[in-house]
Amino acid sequence: MSTAVTTTPTELDLALRSDAPPVVLDVRWQLGDPNGREYYRVGHIPGAVFADLDTELAAPPTPDGGRHPIPDVARLQEAARRWGISAGRPVVVYDDNGNTAAARAWWLLRWAGVEDVTLLDGALAGWQSAGLRLEAGDPVPAPQPGDITLSPGRLPVLDADEAAGLARKGLLLDARAAERYRGETEPVDPRAGHIPGAVSAPTGDNLTAAGTFLPAAELRARFTEFGADPATPVGVYCGSGVTAAHQIAALAIAGIDAALFPGSWSAWSADPARPAATGFQPG
């Protein structure tokens, strides 16, 4: 599997002009905003295909699985082939929000065995800042169907009990905004707070002001300060397993492996038997 996590806009532009261009996925999505496809149609990277996070990159919500459960691999494979993904063909994913949504596609495809998936560093804003053009509307012609065969389980996941154990005996990072971690606000999930023992590590702090990932050394220093080291297993959660994937990408850039708790706070907080901590401290 490719160890690269990101692709620069210049690298993607050159690849799209080559005889073997990558599949490019536009994963525009933000909590509470269902208009990603419309934004895509207004303007996207030439040749990009829209991937719907709610319906293609997640199964329907359940109390146990949270708001964005991992989809059935057969349905994911059907979507991946529809996007044009074939064995050996690189995939580049992006969104318009620092790749905090696109990272879900990056993680999910790697989990399912796609060998070469990268995030467009700087996301759509980075592409535009490089002076590269956009196109509007839906792809014409439609992408040629791919032939990828997916095989799940290539990246580690945690269930709720494993996440609780990791918070006690390893390092469990909470990738949500700090005010949600502290329990000061909860815009969507059943209860406010965080998993007891988890450490607040907001995803936004992985990025520069330009929306690109911090250099590997800076990310490594950030996660080391939280307690990451070669002897400590690391897990990540967020609200529903979306921005936590961005944290896992940042950890990968830093050279640190991490497991995802897909149900995240949406699943944890739906279970009244699960405790919730509040405040600045892990609890």
N, C-alpha and C positions, 0 to 999 in steps of 0.2 A: 504494500500500500504506500502511496506517495506520502512523504513526510512534510511536504510543503503545505502550509495552511492558507496562504494568501497569494493572489496574483495582482500585479499592479495594472492600472489602466493602460499603460503603454504596452505591457506584455499581452494583455487581452486584445488590444487593437491589432497588434501584429499577428496574433494567433487567428483572429477572425479573417484576416486577409490571406491566410495560408491555404494550402490545399487540403488541410485536415482541421477545420475549425472546431472549437469545443462547442458543446451544448451550453447555452447561457440561460439561467433561470432568474426571472424577476420575481422576488418574493416580498412584494410590498404588503405590509400588514402592520397595524398598530392596534393596541388594545382599545376597543370601543369605536374603531373606525373601519367599517366594512367595505370601503371604497377602493381597495387596492387595485382591482382590475380596471377600474375607471382611470386611476392615475397611470397605470401601465399604458392604457390606450392613448392617453394624452401625449406620452413620450417615454420611450424606453431605448435601451441599447439595441442597435440593429441586430435582428435575428433572435433576440431574446424571446423566451416563451414564458408566459405567466404561470406561476405555480401557486395555487391557493392554499394558504396555510391551514385554514379551518377545515377544509374538506378533502384535501389531498395529502397534506403533511401531518394529519392528525385524524384519529377516530372520533366519533361522537363522544361528548363528555359523559362521564359517569362519576358517582361519588368516590369509588375506589380508584379510578384512573385519573381523575381530575378533569380540567377543562380541555386539555389537549393530549389525550392518551396516544401512545405509539400506535400507528395504524397497522392493520393486518398486512402482512408482507405481500400477499397476493394483490391486494388493492394498490399498495405502493408500487409494486412492479408494473401493474397496468398503467399507472400514472407516469412512471419513469419511461416506459416505452412510448407513451403518447408524447412525452416531451422530446423524444428522439435519442434517449440514452442507450448506447450499445456498449458491449464489453470493449474495454481499451480506449474508449473515447473520453477525453477530459470533460469535466463539468465545472463551470464557474457560476457562482451564485452571488446575488447582490440584492439590496433593497434601497430605500431612501432614508434610512435611519441608522447609519453606522453599522449595518449588518446585524443588528440585534434580532431581527426576524429571519434574515437569510441564513443565519447560523443554524437555525432549526433544520433547514434543508441540508446544509453541510454536514451536521451531525447525523441526521437520519440516513442519508445516503451512505455515509461511511459505516454506520452501524449495520447497514444492509449489504455491505461488501463492495460498493463501488470504489474502485481503486484510486481514482484521481479526481478529487473534488476540492476546490479552493474557493475562498471568499475574495471578492473583488475589494482590495484594500482601499478604503476611502468611500466605498459604496457608490451610489449614483452621483453623489456630489463630487467625488474624486474624478469620475469619468468626465463630468462637465467641466470641472476646473482644469482638466488637461486639454480642453478645447475640442473634445471629441463629440461627434454629432449624435443626435437621437432620431428615432423614427416613430411615427404615430400609427395607431390602429392595430389590428390583429395581423399576425404573420401571413404574408402572401408570397409563395404558397405555404400551406401548413407544413410543419416539420415532418420529415420522413420518419415513420415509426421506428423505434429502436428495437433491439433484441436482447436487452440486458436480462440476466437471470439473477435475482436477488437472493441473498442468503443472510438471514438475520443473526444478530448476536455478536457482531464483530467488535463492538465497543461495549464497555461495562455499564450496567444499570443497577440501580438500587431500588428496593421496595421500601415501604415506610419503616419497617423494623430495622432494616439494614442502615437506613439513613439515621435513625435514632442511635444505633450502636456506633456509627461513625462519628457522630457528634460527641460521643463520650470518649471514644478510644482512638480517634483519628482526627481529621480536619474536615468539617462540613461547612461549606461556604454558602451564604445566602446572597444571591446575585441581585436581589430586588433593591429598589431605592431605600436609602437609610431610614426614611420616615415610616415605610411599611415594615421594615425589620423591627423598628422600635415599637410598633403598634400604635403609632399616632394617627394613622389613617389606613383604611382598607377599602379600596374602591370597588372590589368585585368578589372577593372570597368570603366564606361564612364568618370567619373570625379574624381579628387582628393579632399581630405578634409574630413570633418566629419559633422554629423548632429549638427546644432547649439545648444549649451547647453549641449551636451554630454560630458562626462568625460572620458579621456583616462585611460584604465585599461587593459594593454596587458595580454592576456591569459597566456603567458609563465611565468609570475610572480606568478602564482598560484602554481608552482612546485618547488621542491627542485632540487639540482644539480643532484640527482639520478633519477629524473623524477617522483617521487611520489608527491602526493598532500602535501602541507604544513599542519602542524597540524591545527585543527579547530580554536584554539585560535589565531594563527597567521593570518589565513584567515579572521577571524572576525575583527581583528585589521586593516587589510589591507582595507577591505570594509568600516569599520567605518570611516577611514581616508578619503575615497572618499565621505562620506556623508550618508552612509546607517544607518538607525536607525528604530526602530519598527513603527514609524509614517510615514515613507517615502516609497512610492511605488518604486520598483526598476525594471528596464527593461534592457535588454542587446541586443546588435547587434554586428555584425562583418562584414565580406565581403559578406557572403551568408548564414548565419545562421548555420554554422558548428562549428567554434571555440567558438561562443557565447554559444553553448550548454555546452561546457567545463567550461565556466565562470559560468553558472547556476549550474553546478555540484559543483564547488568550493563554490559558495554562499550557496548551500544546506548543504555542510559540515559545513559551518560557522553558520548554523541555520537561513539563510535569504532566503525568498521566492523571486523569480524573474520571470518576464515574458520575453518571447523571441519575438523579431521582426524577423520573418523568412526571409522576403525579404532582410533585412539588407541593407548595403551600395549599393549592386548591384542593388536593386530595387529603392532605394532613388535616387541614382546618375543617373539612367536612365530617371528620370522625370525632364525635364528642369525647371519646375515650383518650384522644391524643392531647397531651398538655401543650399549652402555648405560653411562651415567655415574652416579656415586654421589656422595654428600656434599652439602654446602651450596651449592657453586658450580655454575654452569651446566655447566662442564666442556667 
